[in-house]
Amino acid sequence: MATRILLAEDEALIGRMVELNLCAEGFAVDWVLDGEAARQRALGERFDLLLLDLGLPGRSGFSVAKSLRDAEVTVPILMLTARSDPASKVRGLDAGADDYLTKPFEMAELLARVRALVRRSQGVRHLPSASRLQLGRCEVNLETREATTQVGKVQLSEKETRLLRLFARHRGQTLSRQDILDEVWGLEKDPTERTVDNVIVRLRRYFEANPSVPEHIESVRGEGYRFVA
Ligand code: CA
């Protein structure tokens, strides 16, 4: 079944560009032009993602997001806005958006964020009970973040746990540092690819019998990392 995206954007040129690019990526796109229509559609149908412009006629993006969250609609929301001030970013997240992109944006960045949000939500749906992760003789409880490691019992950080979840969903696949940044750090602007490497070093110390010859978290030269368990 195609991944369904609801696009709420009143600017025809932007809406058309986004729709074309999402369709080219294989997404099924429903495009609405005002806030109230977006709210009604998202309340009544199941979408995998809502791409929500902040400045919409009828009802603002803030109001749409808030109203959907109040109604316990859990669709991931990526908010689009021309406003770059931090206050509206915080307000958007408070209203229930999962991620935030400021116009003008690069289409490649939009697509990367869309893919990340869709993967994250589908991963959660497909693996509801996968709360335990086994790495050789080590084990992680992904809910409580408690881990039995090579160096004893450890309480993992939220980022370490998110990265392990991501690996668990993509066993055997190579993930680039940018993929990992998109999924684990999302909105945060400061982290660099170096940040990813630092977390990997810690995880290897916890879970590899010999961290310099990793068996679970492999390096793929020039590409990124691959999880094998
Ligand atoms: Ca607008």
Residues whose N, C-alpha, C, O or C-beta is under 5 A from the ligand:
A	BS01	CA	D10 E11 D53 G55 L56
